[in-house]
C-alpha cells in the first residue's frame, strides 16, 4: 500500500485527493512514498521536501492570476517529483509535470452519500412538481435576484421551498469553513418534500470554467430532476460527463446564452413555462435514476484513476 506522510503544516484533509483511496498514513517523511500537500496557503509549500510530492488543489480551478499559487509553485524545484490532482490543468504553474484532472465534488458526493452515508438520500418522490432552490451565499447574481423573480409569481411561490444554505437548523450548528457552508450535512426532508431542484451554481457571470459543485451532485444523488443556472454551456458539459438533462420537458436554450442577464431571464421563463404544464415526477424518474448511476460510476472510475496515479 502507498505510504503517505501528511505535511505537518500544509495539509488539510478536506482538500486532499488521497482521502478517497486506500493509503497508509505514516508519521515521518523518511518512511513515506509521498509527502501530501493539500492547502490554499499563500506560502512556499514545497520548501525543504525531500520525497516525491502528491499535491491536491481540488476545490477550485487554478486560474493564472492566483497569487497564492504563484507563491506555492515558485518554491517547487526542478529536481522535486510531483503528482498534481486538480479540477483543471496546472500547465501554467507546473509545465510538463504529472497532472491528474479529477472531479472532486462528484467524488465527494459519492463518498459522503453512498459510501459513508453521512446523509440520507431520497430514492423517489412522486406527484406534481414541487420546486427546491438551495442557493448558498445570497450575494451572487444568480442567487437572490433569481429567488426574487421566482417568489414574485404567486403560483410558482406556492410550489417553492428554498434556503440559502440548504438547512433548517442554525448556521452555527453545521460544518462551516471560512464562513462557507460546505454542503454537508443537509436536511434530507428538503429533498423529500420537493421533487425538482433549481440550482444556482457557484460560477455564473464572468469568464469562468465549467464547475459543478455539491449543489448539482446533491440534487442528482437525491433523484431530483434539475434546471441549473450557471456559466454558458454548463448543461452541455454535464452531458459530456454522461449525465442526462431534461430538455424534453423544459426549455434549456438559456444554457447557451453568454450574457448573464439574458441567461437569468430565459432561465426563469423556462421555469414558469414548466410550472404551467401538467407534468408530474413520473415523467422524470427514469432519467433521474440513470443520473444516480452515472454519478456512482463516474466516481468509482475517478477513484481508480487516483489509485493508479499513486502507483
C-alpha positions as CSV (number, residue, x, y, z in Angstrom):
1,X,0.0,0.0,0.0
2,X,1.2,3.5,-0.8
3,X,2.6,5.3,2.2
4,X,1.7,9.0,2.7
5,X,3.1,11.5,5.0
6,X,0.8,14.4,5.6
7,X,2.8,17.6,5.6
8,X,2.7,18.9,9.2
9,X,1.9,22.4,8.1
10,X,0.5,22.4,4.5
11,X,-2.1,19.6,4.6
12,X,-5.8,19.8,5.1
13,X,-7.9,16.6,4.9
14,X,-10.8,18.2,3.1
15,X,-8.7,19.4,0.3
16,X,-6.8,16.2,-0.3
17,X,-7.3,13.7,-3.1
18,X,-5.7,10.9,-1.1
19,X,-8.7,10.7,1.3
20,X,-10.7,9.0,-1.4
21,X,-8.5,5.9,-1.8
22,X,-6.8,3.4,0.5
23,X,-3.4,4.6,1.5
24,X,-1.3,4.1,4.6
25,X,-0.6,7.3,6.5
26,X,2.8,7.4,8.2
27,X,4.2,9.7,10.9
28,X,7.5,10.7,9.3
29,X,8.8,11.8,5.9
30,X,11.6,9.3,5.8
31,X,9.3,6.2,5.7
32,X,6.8,7.6,3.1
33,X,6.4,7.2,-0.6
34,X,4.9,10.7,-1.0
35,X,4.6,13.8,1.1
36,X,1.0,15.1,0.8
37,X,0.5,18.8,0.3
38,X,-3.2,20.0,0.2
39,X,-3.8,23.6,1.0
40,X,-4.6,27.0,-0.5
41,X,-2.0,28.9,1.6
42,X,0.0,31.8,0.2
43,X,3.2,30.1,1.2
44,X,6.3,28.3,-0.3
45,X,4.7,25.0,0.4
46,X,7.3,22.8,-1.3
47,X,10.3,24.1,0.5
48,X,12.6,21.5,2.1
49,X,10.5,18.5,1.0
50,X,12.9,15.7,0.1
51,X,10.5,12.9,-1.0
52,X,8.1,12.9,-4.0
53,X,5.1,15.1,-3.6
54,X,1.4,14.4,-4.1
55,X,-0.3,17.8,-4.3
56,X,-4.1,18.4,-4.3
57,X,-5.9,21.5,-5.5
58,X,-9.5,20.2,-5.9
59,X,-11.9,22.8,-4.6
60,X,-11.3,25.5,-7.3
61,X,-9.8,25.9,-10.8
62,X,-6.1,27.0,-10.9
63,X,-6.5,30.5,-12.5
64,X,-3.3,32.0,-13.8
65,X,-3.8,35.2,-11.8
66,X,-3.9,33.4,-8.5
67,X,-1.1,34.9,-6.5
68,X,-1.2,32.2,-3.9
69,X,-0.5,29.5,-6.5
70,X,2.3,31.6,-7.9
71,X,3.9,31.7,-4.4
72,X,3.4,28.0,-3.9
73,X,4.8,26.9,-7.3
74,X,7.6,29.4,-7.1
75,X,9.0,27.1,-4.4
76,X,8.9,23.9,-6.5
77,X,12.4,22.9,-7.7
78,X,13.1,21.1,-11.0
79,X,14.6,18.2,-9.0
80,X,11.4,17.6,-7.0
81,X,9.0,14.9,-8.3
82,X,5.3,15.8,-8.0
83,X,1.9,14.4,-8.9
84,X,-0.8,17.1,-9.1
85,X,-4.5,16.4,-8.6
86,X,-6.7,19.2,-9.7
87,X,-10.1,20.2,-11.3
88,X,-8.3,21.5,-14.4
89,X,-4.8,21.9,-15.9
90,X,-1.8,23.2,-13.9
91,X,0.2,23.7,-17.1
92,X,0.7,27.4,-16.3
93,X,2.2,26.7,-12.9
94,X,3.9,23.4,-13.5
95,X,4.5,22.8,-17.2
96,X,5.4,19.2,-18.0
97,X,4.6,17.8,-14.6
98,X,2.2,14.9,-14.0
99,X,-1.2,16.4,-13.7
100,X,-4.3,14.3,-13.0
101,X,-7.7,16.0,-13.6
102,X,-10.5,14.8,-11.3
103,X,-14.0,16.0,-10.4
104,X,-13.6,16.3,-6.6
105,X,-17.2,17.4,-6.0
106,X,-18.7,14.4,-7.8
107,X,-16.3,12.0,-6.0
108,X,-17.0,13.8,-2.6
109,X,-20.8,13.4,-3.1
110,X,-20.4,9.7,-3.8
111,X,-18.0,9.2,-0.8
112,X,-20.2,11.0,1.6
113,X,-23.6,9.8,0.5
114,X,-23.1,6.3,-0.9
115,X,-20.0,5.0,1.0
116,X,-20.0,6.8,4.4
117,X,-23.8,7.5,4.3
118,X,-23.4,10.8,6.1
119,X,-26.8,12.0,4.9
120,X,-30.0,10.2,3.9
121,X,-30.8,10.3,0.2
122,X,-34.2,10.2,-1.4
123,X,-35.0,7.3,-3.7
124,X,-38.2,8.6,-5.3
125,X,-40.7,11.3,-4.9
126,X,-44.0,11.0,-6.8
127,X,-46.6,13.6,-7.6
128,X,-46.9,17.0,-9.0
129,X,-43.9,19.3,-9.3
130,X,-42.6,20.8,-6.1
131,X,-39.6,23.0,-6.6
132,X,-36.5,23.3,-4.4
133,X,-33.9,26.2,-4.5
134,X,-30.8,25.7,-2.4
135,X,-28.7,28.8,-3.2
136,X,-25.7,29.1,-1.0
137,X,-24.3,32.6,-0.4
138,X,-27.0,35.0,-1.4
139,X,-24.8,37.8,-2.7
140,X,-24.3,36.3,-6.2
141,X,-26.2,37.4,-9.2
142,X,-27.8,34.0,-9.8
143,X,-29.0,33.7,-6.2
144,X,-31.1,36.4,-4.5
145,X,-32.1,38.0,-7.9
146,X,-33.3,34.6,-9.1
147,X,-35.2,34.0,-5.8
148,X,-36.9,37.4,-6.0
149,X,-38.2,36.7,-9.5
150,X,-39.5,33.2,-8.6
151,X,-41.2,34.3,-5.4
152,X,-42.9,37.2,-7.2
153,X,-45.0,34.7,-9.1
154,X,-47.8,33.6,-6.7
155,X,-48.5,30.2,-8.4
156,X,-44.8,29.3,-8.5
157,X,-44.1,30.5,-5.0
158,X,-46.8,28.1,-3.7
159,X,-44.7,25.2,-5.1
160,X,-41.3,26.5,-4.0
161,X,-39.2,25.5,-1.0
162,X,-35.9,27.4,-0.6
163,X,-33.0,28.0,1.6
164,X,-29.8,30.0,1.0
165,X,-27.8,27.2,2.8
166,X,-29.8,24.1,2.4
167,X,-30.5,23.5,6.0
168,X,-33.2,24.3,8.5
169,X,-31.1,24.5,11.7
170,X,-29.0,27.5,12.7
171,X,-25.8,28.1,10.7
172,X,-23.8,27.8,13.9
173,X,-24.8,24.1,14.1
174,X,-23.3,22.9,10.8
175,X,-19.9,22.5,9.3
176,X,-18.6,25.8,8.1
177,X,-15.1,26.6,6.7
178,X,-14.1,30.3,6.5
179,X,-17.8,31.3,6.7
180,X,-18.6,28.9,3.8
181,X,-21.1,26.1,4.2
182,X,-19.5,23.0,2.6
183,X,-22.8,21.5,1.6
184,X,-23.0,18.6,4.1
185,X,-24.8,17.8,6.2
186,X,-28.1,18.8,4.6
187,X,-31.7,18.4,5.7
188,X,-32.9,15.4,3.6
189,X,-36.5,16.4,4.3
190,X,-36.0,19.4,1.9
191,X,-35.5,16.8,-0.9
192,X,-38.3,14.6,0.3
193,X,-41.0,17.2,0.2
194,X,-39.9,18.5,-3.2
195,X,-39.0,16.8,-6.4
196,X,-37.4,19.3,-8.8
197,X,-34.2,21.2,-8.0
198,X,-33.5,24.7,-9.2
199,X,-29.7,25.0,-8.9
200,X,-27.8,28.3,-8.8
201,X,-24.2,27.1,-9.1
202,X,-21.1,28.7,-7.8
203,X,-20.0,30.3,-11.1
204,X,-22.4,32.4,-13.1
205,X,-21.0,35.6,-14.7
206,X,-17.5,36.3,-15.8
207,X,-15.2,34.2,-17.9
208,X,-15.2,31.1,-15.6
209,X,-14.8,27.4,-16.3
210,X,-17.4,24.6,-16.0
211,X,-17.6,24.0,-12.3
212,X,-20.3,21.6,-11.0
213,X,-20.2,21.5,-7.2
214,X,-22.1,19.7,-4.4
215,X,-25.2,21.7,-5.3
216,X,-25.5,19.8,-8.5
217,X,-24.4,16.4,-7.3
218,X,-26.6,16.5,-4.1
219,X,-29.7,17.0,-6.4
220,X,-28.6,14.1,-8.6
221,X,-27.9,11.9,-5.7
222,X,-31.4,12.6,-4.3
223,X,-33.2,11.6,-7.6
224,X,-34.1,15.2,-8.4
225,X,-34.5,16.4,-11.9
226,X,-33.0,19.8,-12.3
227,X,-32.5,23.2,-14.0
228,X,-29.1,24.8,-13.5
229,X,-28.3,28.4,-13.7
230,X,-24.5,28.7,-14.2
231,X,-22.0,29.5,-16.9
232,X,-22.8,29.2,-20.6
233,X,-22.8,25.6,-21.9
234,X,-23.0,24.1,-18.4
235,X,-25.6,21.6,-19.3
236,X,-23.7,20.6,-22.5
237,X,-20.6,20.0,-20.3
238,X,-22.6,18.0,-17.9
239,X,-23.9,15.8,-20.7
240,X,-20.3,15.2,-21.8
241,X,-19.8,13.6,-18.4
242,X,-22.6,11.2,-19.2
243,X,-25.5,12.8,-17.4
244,X,-28.9,13.3,-18.9
245,X,-30.7,16.6,-18.7
246,X,-34.4,17.3,-19.2
247,X,-34.7,19.2,-22.5
248,X,-37.7,17.0,-23.5
249,X,-39.7,18.7,-20.7
250,X,-38.1,22.1,-20.1
251,X,-36.7,24.6,-22.5
252,X,-32.9,24.6,-21.9
253,X,-31.9,27.2,-24.5
254,X,-30.9,29.5,-21.7
255,X,-27.8,27.4,-21.3
256,X,-26.2,28.7,-24.5
257,X,-26.7,32.4,-23.7
258,X,-23.4,34.2,-22.9
259,X,-25.0,37.3,-21.5
260,X,-25.7,36.6,-17.8
261,X,-28.8,38.9,-17.6
262,X,-30.3,37.2,-20.7
263,X,-29.5,33.8,-19.3
264,X,-31.2,34.6,-16.0
265,X,-34.3,36.0,-17.8
266,X,-34.6,32.9,-20.1
267,X,-34.0,30.6,-17.2
268,X,-36.9,31.9,-15.1
269,X,-39.0,32.0,-18.2
270,X,-38.3,28.2,-18.7
271,X,-39.3,27.5,-15.1
272,X,-42.5,29.4,-15.3
273,X,-43.4,27.6,-18.6
274,X,-42.6,24.2,-16.9
275,X,-44.8,25.2,-14.0
276,X,-47.7,25.9,-16.3
277,X,-47.6,22.4,-17.8
278,X,-49.4,19.3,-16.5
279,X,-46.3,17.4,-15.6
280,X,-45.5,15.1,-12.6
281,X,-42.5,13.3,-11.3
282,X,-43.2,10.1,-13.2
283,X,-42.0,11.8,-16.3
284,X,-38.6,12.5,-14.8
285,X,-37.9,9.4,-12.7
286,X,-36.2,7.1,-15.3
287,X,-33.7,9.9,-16.2
288,X,-33.2,10.8,-12.6
289,X,-32.3,7.1,-11.7
290,X,-29.9,6.9,-14.6
291,X,-28.2,10.0,-13.4
292,X,-27.6,8.5,-9.9
293,X,-26.0,5.5,-11.6
294,X,-23.8,7.8,-13.7
295,X,-22.6,9.7,-10.6
296,X,-21.7,6.4,-8.9
297,X,-19.9,5.0,-12.0
298,X,-18.0,8.2,-12.6
299,X,-16.9,8.4,-9.0
300,X,-15.7,4.8,-9.0
301,X,-13.7,5.5,-12.2
302,X,-12.2,8.6,-10.6
303,X,-11.2,6.7,-7.5
304,X,-9.4,4.1,-9.7
305,X,-7.6,6.9,-11.6
306,X,-6.3,8.3,-8.3
307,X,-5.2,4.9,-7.2
308,X,-3.3,4.1,-10.4
309,X,-1.7,7.6,-10.5
310,X,-0.2,6.9,-7.0
311,X,1.1,3.6,-8.0
